[in-house]
Amino acid sequence: DPGASLNEIAAYLTTNQLTLQYVLLTHGHIDHFIGLNDILAQYDVKVYIHKEERDFLFDANLNLSSLLFNKITVVDKKRVETFLEPHSFHLCDSVIDVTHLPGHTRGGCSYKYKNYVFSGDILFMNGVGRTDLPTGSETALESSINKLLNKYSDNTIIYPGHGQHLTVLTLKNNCPYYHK
């Protein structure tokens, strides 16, 4: 989820002599991809998003940018690829595993890299993702939270879409939607 961080991403890649291989999106809300067109203009990369979420990138009502001054959609449709679970990506000698986590949106997903999970907006330190937005479902959200928290060890570090990172154990102890 690059958000609006093109300059920070470019500086990090340059400083660390890294090459951007692809962009992975946890879901299709505008705050998670607002700078994506700039990234695609600067880097020759593909964008990956869950198949059920693809249309968010091209529909300002679904991605919520219609609520802003400018309606924003991804310009280059050919560079957007979709996947279904189970799926994984290879990064050097490591693997990034995908878990489909509907609830905040129908095609939300997380990415696990080593001992880190990037969960998008399904949950936060002191709450869970909204379900009153297009394609949201409280029932699916509860199921997905339990799927996520029961899938990984307690010391796995979760990076939510917003806010500070935390462990699976912290979430198990604080999330009202979690059931053992």
N, C-alpha and C positions, 0 to 999 in steps of 0.2 A: 504494500500500500504506500505509494510514494507521496500521497497528499499533494501539498504544494511545495515540496522540498527539492526542486531541481538543483538549485545552487549548492545546497548542502550535499546532495547525492553526488554531483559532479566533482565537488571539492574532495570528498572522501575517496572517490574512485581514483582521482588524480594523485592525491597524497599517498595512497597505498598501492599505487600502480596496479589497479584492478580493472577488469573489463566487465561491463554490465552484460549479463547473458540473457536475462529475461526479466519481466515484471510479473509478480504474482499478486493477485488481488484477492483479499478475503471476502469482499462483497462489493456491490456496485453503487454505494452511496457516494455522492460527489465529494465529500470531505476526504475520502480515501483515494481519489484519483484526479483531483482538480488540476494537477500539473501534468497529467499523462500526455496530453498533446505536445507539450514542450519537450518531454522526454523522448517521445517518438520522433520529433523533428531533429533531435540531437544525436540519438542513438539508434542503430539498426537492430532492434530487438523485437521479440514477440511479447504479447501480453497474454497471460493465462488467467482464466476465470471459470468458475463452475458453469456447466452448460445451462443450468436453470437461471443463471444470473446474467448471461450475456446481454440480453436486451436492455438491462439497466444502463449499459454504457452508451446506448443510442436513443434513450428515451428520457427527456428532461423531467418528466413527471415521476417516473420510477426512481431516477437517481437523485431526486429532490432539488436539482438545480433550478427547476421552474419556480421555486420559492425565492430564488435570488434575483438580483438585477439582470444577470446574464444566464440564459439557458446554455448549459454546457453538455456536449456529447463528444464521444471519441470520433475523430475525423477519419482515421485510417482503419476501416473495418477489416481489411485483409491481414492486418497484423494481430488481430485478436483471435486466440485459439481457446477452445473449451475442453473440458475434461469431465469425467464422471469418477466417482469413488468406486473401487480403489484406484488411486493414481499416485505416482511419485515422480520427482524430478531429481536429476543427478547434478551435483555441484562438486566439481573436482572429484575427490575420492569419498564424498559423503552423499547421503540421500536425504531429500526433503519429502516427508510423507504428508499426504493430504487426508483430511477427515471432513466429510460433508456435515455441516452443523446448521440446518435450517432453524428458523425461529425469528431472528431479527429480520432476515430476508429469506426467501425460499432457497437460494443457492449459496448461502454463506458457508464458509469453510475455514479450517485452520491449517497451518503449515507447521510441521515439527521438523526442526533441524537440530541434531544432536540432542541436548537436554532442554531445548527451548521450543516453546509453542507460541506461534503468533495467531491469536484467536479472533482478531477482528472485534466487532462490537457485540458479541454474544454475552459477555460478562465483563465486569469491572471490579475494582477493589471494593466498592461499596454499593454494588447493584448489578443489574443485568441490562442487556440491550432492550430498546423499545420494541414493542410488537404492534404498535398502533399505526405504523407506516405501511406503505404498499407491500404486500405479500408477507407481512409479519404474522406470526402465530404464537400465542403464549404456550399452547400445548406442545408445539414443535420445539420452542425454546427450552422448556423444561426438560424435554427428552434429550435435546442436544447437550445441555449443560451436564446432565448425568452421564451421557456418553463420553464427553470430554474428560470429566473429572474421574471417572472410573477406568479410563483407558490408560492413564499415565501414572507413574509413581509419584508419591507425595512430594518429592524434592524437585520435580520437573518445574521449570520456571515458565510462567505464562506472561506473555506480553500482550495485554489487551489493546484494542484499537485506540484507546485514549487512556491517559493516566499511567500510574507507575506499575512496574512489573511485580508479580507476586508468585507464590508457589501454589501448587495444586492443594497442598495441605491447608494453607491459609484460606483458599476458596472453599474447600470442604467444610471448614469451621465457620465460615461467614456467609455462605450463599443460602438463602432460604429455599431455593429450588433444588438443592442437592439432597438426594436420598441414597443411603448406602445400599 
